[in-house]
């Protein structure tokens, strides 16, 4: 007789011993055998919004733990996912490549997550609506996407807080021609980042990140409970906090430069430099839900990403060469007509 893990036992239906999965529509566990729903019990003392202090100048005591979960490793992109409940798949949610069973998972513990709110059917509807609105899309694209393989899984993110004391210098131009001038400016400013969302995996592409960034609300966080993951896959946290901060450095630099531009309040800025002192770093480890639809068009693999929280959609799509040629011809015809009218009216 196969011995069940503690997580598997918790996901058995108390009425019929069938397997329960999390239903985004019900916001609860639903038995796949008898259809009974079961509320997820949350410890009120567990605060999923709790943040932890991080000081890069002192040793960090957080250590990864070895769990009973077995990871499935993608042979194409290298992504490692854990399946909870009956979610087992032989395909990778990130790239649709084949996955093979690996060893036990050693990971940092996520303390919070936002459960799926959109069902698979709703995600597919959002994706089809998205491709139908694409300019110059092939006529059969929506039908192709309707047959896409849909993968729902949780992806790892950090949230970071920090205080930045910034000293900057910049140059900007005014005037034109002989009156063109270059000016220098310098100054200081304070920037507070609160809940800056940062991917905690190199497999989270900009398309996945952008689909999630605008829908994140820390008030939606729930405690990390395996019941929320039942029926889904998840990539867990494997980056240390210092690695997460380093991976987010490029995004942070861009945000600081944009804040400096706003602070200078000048147009035609041509150069910006700065140095910053960072303090008050706090972080969370969380999991966020995403649907990814994998499809192929003319033997080219593509995907559409739908945020599992509120449905914001991004994706890859092909273009119809015939529609592009038609649009080009129409624009050229309009330009010719406009030029003819302009000339006939004697406006030259």
N, C-alpha and C positions, 0 to 999 in steps of 0.2 A: 504494500500500500504506500502511495506517495505521501510523504510528510509535507503538510502545508506550512508556509511561512506565516508569521504573525500578521503580516499585511494581507495575505490571501484569506486567512480566517476572518479578519475584520470585514472583508468584502463579500462574505457569504450571506445570502438572504436568510433571516431568522425564521421565515415561514416555510420555505421549501429547500433551503440550502443551495439555491441556484446562485450564479455569479451576478453581482451587482456592478453597474457602471454608472458614472456620473452623467446626469442628463442636464445639459445647459438650459433646456426649456423649463424643466422642473426645479432646477437649482438644488437637486438632491440626488441620492442614489436610487436607481431603479433596477429591479431584478429583471434579468433577461429571460427568465423562465416563466415567472408568474405575473410579472408586470407591477408588483407592489413597489411603492415608493417609500424611501426611508430617509428621514432628515439626517443631516450630518451634524453631529454633536460637537460644538466648539467650546473649548475651555475658556470661560470669560476672563480668566487671569492671564491668558496668552495674548500679548499685544503684538500683532504682526507689523505695526508701524514703528516698532522700537528701532532706534539707530545705535550704532556702536562707534565709539571713538577710535581713531587711528592716528598714531604719531609716528611718522617715518623715521624719527630720530631714536626711537626706543624699540627693543625687540618686540615683535608681534607674537602673541601667544596662541592665536587661532591655528588649529591643526586639522588637516583632513581626517575623516574617519572612514574605516573600511566597513561597508554595509553588506547585507545579505543579497542585495540586488546584483543581477548579472547584466553586464552591458552588452549591447549589440553594436558592433563596429562596422561602419560603412567602408566597403572596399574601394569606393571611388573618391569621396571627399574626406574620409577619416573621421567623420562625426561619430560620437558615441552616445547612444540613447538607451534609456531604460524604459521598459514597457511595464505598465501597472495594470493588473487585472487581465482581461481578455483582449488587450490591444495589440497582441503580437503580430508583427508584420515582417516580411522578408525584404522590405524596401526602406530606404532612408527617407525621412521626412524632408531633409534639406535639399537633397539632389536627386532623389529617386533611384540612387544606386543600390546594389545588393548589400545586405548586412549579414554578418556572421556573428554567432554567439561568442562572446569573449569571457573574461574572468569577472570576479567580483568588483564592484565599483568602489573606488576610494575617492571621496568627494568632500567638499566643504558643505555644511548644512545650510540650506535655504530655510529661513524662518517664516517667510510669507509668500503668498501668491495671489493672483487675481484669477478666479475660475472662469472657464469659458461661459460666455453669455450667448453667443451665436451658435446655432446648431449647424451641422454639416450641410443640410439643405439650404439654410439661410446664407451660408458662406458661398455655396455654389451659385445661388441666385445673384449675390453681390458681384461675383466674378463675371457672370454672363452679362449682367447689366453694364459692367465696366468695359468689357470688350466691345459691346454694341455701341458705346459712345466714342470709340476710338476713330479718329479721322483716317480714312483710306484703309480701313481694315478689310481683309478678305470677306466675301459674303458668307462663307461657310465657317468663319472663325467661332461664332457663338455656339454653333452645333458641335464643333470640335472640343471647345472648352467644357461643354455640358457632359462630355464623356471622359473628362480628366480624372486622374487618380487623386483623391482628396486625402491629405494627411493632416491630422490635427495633433499638435503637440505643444508642450510648454518649453520655452526657451529661457536661458538664464540671463539675468540683468543685475547690475549694481544700481543703487541710487547713491549719489555722493553729495554731501554738503561741504562747503568750504568758504573761507573768507580770504579774499585776494587783495593785498595792498599793492597797487600797481603804480609804478613810475614809468611814464612813456615819453617818447619823442617822435615827431613826425614832420613831414614836409607836405605842403599843398601849393597849388598854383592858382593864380588869378590872372585875368586879362588874356589877351591873345595877340599874336603878331609881335610888333615892336613893343607892345605894352605888357607882354607876358612877364610875370614875375613868379619866383619861387620863394615861399616863406617857410620858416621853421617855427615849430611850436613844441613846447614840452609841458608836462603837468603831472599831477598825481590824482589818483582816484581809488575808491574802494568798491569792490564788487563782492556781492554775496550770492553764491550758488546754493540753491535749495532744491533737493531732489533732482539733481542732474542725472538723467537716465543714461547708463552706459552699458553696452553689451558685455557680457561676461564669457563670450566664446568667439573665436575667430570665424566660426561658421555662420554667425549672424551677419548677413549681408546688409548693405545700406537699404535695400528694398524692404527687408524684414524690419530693420530698425525704424525706418521712416513710417512704416505702417502702424507701428506701436507708439512711437514718441508722442503723437498728438492726442492719443486716447488714454494715456496713463493718468490715473488719479489715485494718490496714496490712500485716500479714504476707502477705496474699493478693495484694499488688501485684506486677505483672510489668512489665518494661521496655516502653516504648511501641514496639511493632513493628507495622507495617501488616498483617502476617499475621493478628493477632488481630481486626482490623476487617473482614477480607474476608468479604463477604456481609452486612455490616451498614452502617448509616448512623451518622454521628457529628456532633455539634455540637462544634466545637473551641473553644479558649480565645481569647476576644477582649477580656476585661476585664483591665485592669492590676491589680497587687496592691493599690494604693490604692483602686481602684474595688471590688475584691472585699471589702476590709475595710469599706468604707462600706456595701456592700449587706448585710453580715452584722451590722451594728451593732445592729439591733433584736433579733435573736436573742441576741446577746451580752449586751445589757442585761437581757433576761429571765433569762438564766442567772445573771448577777451578782446580781440582785434575789432569786432563789431561794436562792442561797448565803447572802445576807445574812439572809434569813428563818430559815434553818437555824442560822446563827451566833447570832442573837438568841434563838432557842428560846422564843418566846412566841406564844401564840395571839392572835387578834383584832388583828393588826397592821393599822393603818389608813393608814399613810403611811411611805414610805421615800424617802430621798434619799442620794446618794453622789457622790463624785468618785474617780476612779481614775487612777493613773499606770501606763501600759502600757510594758513593756520586753520584750526578748528575743523579738521576733517572728520566727518562722520559717514558711515556707510550702512547700507542694508544689502542682504542677498535675497533676491526674489525670483520667482518664475512668472512669466507672462504668456498668455495663450495666443496661438496663431494657427490659422488654416493656410495650407499651401496646396494649390492645385497644379499638378504636373501634367503637361500635355506636350504633344509633338506636332509640329506643322512643317511639312516638306522635309521630314527627317531631321528637324532642328528641335532640340529639347528646350522648352520654355516653361515658365511658371507664372502664376498669379497668386499674390499674397493678400490674405484677408485677415485683418486684426480680429482676434477672437473676443475682444471686449466690446467694441462698438461698430466694427465692420468697415473701417477705413481700408481702401483697396489700392494696391499698386501692382504692377506687373510688367511682363515682357510680352510683346506682340509683334506679329509680322505685318508687312504692308502689301497691299495689292498693287502690282505694277500697272495694271490697267486703270485703276482709280487714280493713281498718282499721275499717269499720263493725261487722264481726263481733266484733273484739277489744273495741271500745268497748261494744257491747251486753253482752258477757260480763262485762266489768268492772263495768258498771252493775248487772247481775243479782247478781253476787257482793256488791256493796255493799248492795243491798236485802236479800238473805238474811242477811248479817251483822248489819244493823240490826235485822231481825226477830228473830233469835236473841238478840241483845243485849237487846232489849226484853222478849222472852218470859222471859228468865232473870231479869228484874228488876234489871238492873245499872245502870239509870238512877238 
